[in-house]
Amino acid sequence: MKKTKILLFVGMTIVMLALSAAEFDGFYFWKNGSYTRFDLTEILFVDDKITIGDETFDVADVDSITFEKPDETAEIVTDTLYITYDGEQATVTPENVVGISSEVSGATVALTNANTDREMTFVLSGESTTGSFTYNGSYKVCIQLAGVSLKSNTGAALDIKCGKRIALELLEGTENYLEDAADSLGQKAALYCKGHLEVSKGGTLTVKGNNTHAIKTKEYMLVKSSTGGITVSGAEGDGIHAGQYFKMNGSTVTVSGVKGDGIQAEATGEGDDLDGQIMLRGGTLSVNVTE
């Protein structure tokens, strides 16, 4: 019986296996939380490169290759989900993740996270003029903006209903945009965070608030020095409204076209030493409000 040579990568080691052609069912390629099957003819090994379909990778970047079709109905334990917008549609991958329930209607996505043993990461990308993302959960989470543009027609563009620390990462080299619906639909801002929002990474974010504020946090907002830049291009209320305090350690924050305050930090009187403060410890802040 004719044998087929198959390359199996184990860490950084290349192992040669001899399998019969009849036993070989193909490769299943895991990317962004989902599997895609490829025939043997679609896999090419050249020097230290592996080409799968129309994508080429360094051998060192390959975690594993399996010869068995995965059970796509089984629940998956993973720390990362990908939310991809494409016009009036959105997808969440992978499906069947332990502790995660999702509701997708067109480009409106709502995720509920019941996991409290590990920090989840949600990666948003793509473009939609009817899209939004809502997160519910009781544990800290990381939301990565990886080149996403959302203009919601149902309320906030990004609505984070979690009172814990929210890491908002603007991935390096990406431009991101958030805009809420113009009609009064009860949203608190185009970007709302119930907890404390910590922004970092080298991408940029532009936010426009058509109803009330552009950005609002119930607790504090921190802009880390690694942040590429934040722009508020307009707001019917405040440009940035922080429930406790606003702090910049660096970056560039530009606020213009707002009818309320450029930046507002509430004084709640709850005893926090930083309550009601705006702290600038680096970077550039530019504010231009509309009278």
C-alpha positions as CSV (number, residue, x, y, z in Angstrom):
1,M,0.0,0.0,0.0
2,K,1.3,3.4,-0.9
3,K,2.5,5.5,2.0
4,T,2.2,9.2,2.4
5,K,4.8,11.2,4.3
6,I,3.3,13.6,6.8
7,L,5.1,16.3,8.7
8,L,4.0,16.7,12.3
9,F,5.2,19.6,14.3
10,V,5.9,19.0,18.0
11,G,7.1,22.3,19.5
12,M,10.1,23.2,17.5
13,T,10.8,19.6,16.3
14,I,9.9,18.2,12.9
15,V,8.9,14.5,13.0
16,M,8.4,12.3,9.9
17,L,5.4,9.9,10.1
18,A,4.3,7.3,7.6
19,L,0.6,7.0,7.2
20,S,-1.5,5.3,4.5
21,A,-3.4,7.6,2.2
22,A,-6.6,5.8,3.1
23,E,-6.1,6.7,6.8
24,F,-5.4,10.4,6.1
25,D,-8.4,12.6,6.3
26,G,-6.8,16.0,5.9
27,F,-5.6,18.9,8.1
28,Y,-7.8,21.0,10.4
29,F,-6.5,24.5,10.8
30,W,-7.4,26.4,13.9
31,K,-7.6,30.2,13.5
32,N,-9.5,32.9,15.4
33,G,-11.4,30.2,17.3
34,S,-12.6,28.1,14.5
35,Y,-11.5,25.1,12.4
36,T,-11.0,24.9,8.6
37,R,-10.3,21.6,6.8
38,F,-7.6,21.4,4.1
39,D,-6.7,18.5,1.9
40,L,-3.1,17.3,1.8
41,T,-2.6,19.0,-1.6
42,E,-3.3,22.4,0.1
43,I,-0.5,22.1,2.6
44,L,3.0,23.0,1.4
45,F,6.3,22.8,3.4
46,V,9.2,24.8,2.1
47,D,12.3,25.4,4.2
48,D,11.1,27.0,7.5
49,K,7.7,28.0,6.1
50,I,4.4,26.2,6.0
51,T,1.6,27.4,3.5
52,I,-1.9,26.4,4.4
53,G,-4.4,27.5,1.7
54,D,-3.5,31.1,0.9
55,E,-1.7,31.8,4.2
56,T,2.0,31.3,5.0
57,F,3.5,30.9,8.5
58,D,6.9,30.4,10.0
59,V,7.4,26.9,11.4
60,A,8.2,28.3,14.8
61,D,4.7,29.8,15.0
62,V,2.8,26.6,14.5
63,D,1.5,25.2,17.8
64,S,0.2,21.8,16.5
65,I,-1.4,19.9,13.6
66,T,-4.1,17.3,14.3
67,F,-5.1,14.3,12.1
68,E,-8.5,13.9,13.7
69,K,-11.5,16.1,13.0
70,P,-12.4,18.1,16.1
71,D,-15.7,17.7,17.8
72,E,-17.3,21.0,16.8
73,T,-20.2,20.4,19.1
74,A,-18.2,20.0,22.3
75,E,-17.7,23.0,24.6
76,I,-14.4,24.8,24.2
77,V,-12.3,26.2,27.0
78,T,-10.5,29.3,25.6
79,D,-9.6,32.7,26.9
80,T,-10.2,34.6,23.6
81,L,-13.2,35.2,21.5
82,Y,-13.3,37.1,18.1
83,I,-16.2,39.4,17.2
84,T,-16.0,40.2,13.5
85,Y,-18.3,42.8,11.8
86,D,-19.1,42.8,8.1
87,G,-21.7,45.4,7.1
88,E,-25.0,44.4,8.6
89,Q,-23.7,41.0,10.0
90,A,-21.5,40.0,12.8
91,T,-20.0,36.6,13.9
92,V,-18.6,35.4,17.2
93,T,-16.0,32.6,17.1
94,P,-15.4,30.1,18.5
95,E,-18.9,28.9,19.4
96,N,-19.7,26.7,22.3
97,V,-17.2,28.4,24.7
98,V,-17.6,27.3,28.3
99,G,-19.3,30.0,30.4
100,I,-20.1,32.3,27.4
101,S,-23.6,32.9,26.0
102,S,-24.0,35.2,23.0
103,E,-26.9,36.8,21.2
104,V,-26.3,38.0,17.6
105,S,-28.9,39.9,15.7
106,G,-27.5,41.2,12.4
107,A,-24.5,43.3,13.6
108,T,-25.8,43.7,17.2
109,V,-23.8,41.5,19.5
110,A,-24.4,40.9,23.2
111,L,-22.2,38.5,25.2
112,T,-22.7,37.3,28.8
113,N,-19.7,35.8,30.6
114,A,-20.2,33.5,33.6
115,N,-16.5,32.7,34.0
116,T,-14.9,34.0,37.2
117,D,-11.8,31.8,37.2
118,R,-9.9,33.5,34.3
119,E,-9.8,36.8,32.5
120,M,-11.4,36.6,29.1
121,T,-10.3,38.6,26.0
122,F,-12.7,39.8,23.3
123,V,-11.2,41.0,20.0
124,L,-13.4,43.3,17.9
125,S,-12.6,43.9,14.2
126,G,-14.4,44.9,11.0
127,E,-16.9,47.6,10.1
128,S,-20.6,48.1,10.4
129,T,-22.9,51.1,10.2
130,T,-25.5,49.2,12.3
131,G,-23.2,47.4,14.7
132,S,-22.7,47.4,18.5
133,F,-21.2,45.3,21.2
134,T,-22.6,44.8,24.7
135,Y,-20.7,42.9,27.4
136,N,-22.3,41.5,30.6
137,G,-20.2,39.8,33.3
138,S,-19.0,40.0,36.9
139,Y,-15.3,39.5,36.3
140,K,-12.6,41.7,34.9
141,V,-12.1,41.5,31.2
142,C,-9.9,42.7,28.3
143,I,-11.5,44.2,25.2
144,Q,-9.2,44.6,22.2
145,L,-10.0,46.9,19.4
146,A,-8.3,45.5,16.3
147,G,-9.4,47.9,13.6
148,V,-13.1,48.1,14.3
149,S,-15.6,50.8,13.1
150,L,-19.1,50.7,14.7
151,K,-21.9,53.2,14.1
152,S,-24.7,51.9,16.2
153,N,-28.4,52.4,15.4
154,T,-29.7,50.8,18.6
155,G,-27.9,52.8,21.4
156,A,-24.3,52.7,22.5
157,A,-21.6,51.4,20.1
158,L,-19.7,49.8,23.0
159,D,-21.7,49.1,26.2
160,I,-19.7,47.4,29.0
161,K,-22.1,46.4,31.8
162,C,-19.4,45.2,34.2
163,G,-18.4,46.9,37.4
164,K,-14.8,45.5,37.4
165,R,-11.5,46.6,35.8
166,I,-11.9,46.8,32.1
167,A,-8.7,46.8,30.0
168,L,-9.4,48.5,26.7
169,E,-6.5,47.7,24.3
170,L,-6.1,49.6,21.1
171,L,-4.0,47.1,19.1
172,E,-0.8,48.4,17.6
173,G,-1.2,50.1,14.2
174,T,-5.0,50.0,14.2
175,E,-7.5,52.8,13.8
176,N,-10.8,52.3,15.7
177,Y,-14.1,54.3,15.6
178,L,-17.2,54.2,17.8
179,E,-20.4,56.2,17.3
180,D,-23.8,55.8,19.0
181,A,-27.3,56.2,17.7
182,A,-28.7,59.8,17.4
183,D,-32.2,58.9,18.7
184,S,-32.7,58.9,22.5
185,L,-32.5,55.2,23.2
186,G,-31.4,55.4,26.8
187,Q,-27.7,55.0,26.2
188,K,-25.3,56.7,28.6
189,A,-22.6,57.3,26.0
190,A,-21.3,56.0,22.7
191,L,-18.7,54.1,24.8
192,Y,-20.0,53.3,28.3
193,C,-18.2,51.3,31.0
194,K,-19.9,50.5,34.3
195,G,-16.6,49.8,35.9
196,H,-13.1,51.4,35.7
197,L,-11.7,51.7,32.2
198,E,-7.9,51.4,31.6
199,V,-6.9,52.2,28.0
200,S,-3.5,51.1,26.6
201,K,-1.6,49.9,23.4
202,G,-0.5,51.9,20.4
203,G,-3.6,52.1,18.3
204,T,-6.0,55.0,18.1
205,L,-9.6,55.5,19.0
206,T,-12.1,58.1,17.8
207,V,-15.5,58.4,19.5
208,K,-18.6,60.4,18.7
209,G,-21.6,60.8,21.0
210,N,-24.7,61.7,19.1
211,N,-27.1,61.4,22.1
212,T,-25.3,62.3,25.4
213,H,-21.6,61.8,26.2
214,A,-19.0,60.4,23.9
215,I,-17.2,58.3,26.6
216,K,-18.5,57.7,30.1
217,T,-17.3,55.5,33.0
218,K,-19.2,54.9,36.2
219,E,-15.9,54.6,38.0
220,Y,-12.4,56.0,37.0
221,M,-10.8,56.3,33.5
222,L,-7.0,55.8,33.1
223,V,-5.2,56.5,29.9
224,K,-1.8,54.7,30.0
225,S,1.3,56.1,28.4
226,S,1.4,53.3,25.8
227,T,-1.9,54.5,24.3
228,G,-1.6,55.7,20.7
229,G,-4.3,58.3,21.0
230,I,-7.9,59.1,21.8
231,T,-10.0,61.6,19.9
232,V,-13.6,62.7,20.8
233,S,-14.9,64.2,17.6
234,G,-18.2,65.4,19.0
235,A,-20.8,64.9,21.8
236,E,-24.2,66.3,22.8
237,G,-23.0,66.1,26.4
238,D,-19.4,65.7,27.8
239,G,-16.5,64.5,25.7
240,I,-15.3,62.3,28.6
241,H,-17.3,61.8,31.7
242,A,-15.6,59.9,34.5
243,G,-17.6,58.8,37.5
244,Q,-14.7,59.1,39.9
245,Y,-11.6,60.6,38.3
246,F,-9.8,60.9,35.0
247,K,-6.1,60.2,34.8
248,M,-3.6,60.5,31.9
249,N,-0.1,59.0,32.2
250,G,0.8,59.9,28.6
251,S,-0.6,59.6,25.1
252,T,-2.6,62.3,23.2
253,V,-6.2,63.0,24.0
254,T,-8.1,65.5,21.8
255,V,-11.7,66.6,22.5
256,S,-13.7,68.9,20.2
257,G,-17.2,69.6,19.1
258,V,-18.8,68.8,22.5
259,K,-21.7,70.8,23.9
260,G,-21.0,69.9,27.6
261,D,-17.7,69.7,29.4
262,G,-14.6,68.6,27.6
263,I,-13.7,66.3,30.5
264,Q,-15.8,65.9,33.6
265,A,-14.9,64.0,36.8
266,E,-17.7,63.6,39.2
267,A,-17.3,64.3,42.9
268,T,-19.3,61.5,44.5
269,G,-18.3,62.3,48.1
270,E,-17.7,58.6,48.8
271,G,-14.3,59.2,50.5
272,D,-11.9,58.4,47.6
273,D,-8.9,60.7,47.8
274,L,-8.9,61.0,44.0
275,D,-12.6,61.7,43.8
276,G,-13.5,64.4,41.3
277,Q,-10.0,64.9,40.1
278,I,-8.5,65.3,36.6
279,M,-4.8,64.3,36.7
280,L,-2.4,64.9,33.9
281,R,0.9,63.1,34.5
282,G,2.2,63.1,30.9
283,G,1.1,63.4,27.3
284,T,-0.9,66.0,25.5
285,L,-4.5,67.1,26.2
286,S,-6.4,69.4,23.8
287,V,-10.0,70.5,24.5
288,N,-12.2,72.7,22.4
289,V,-15.9,72.9,23.5
290,T,-18.9,74.3,21.7
291,E,-20.6,77.2,23.4
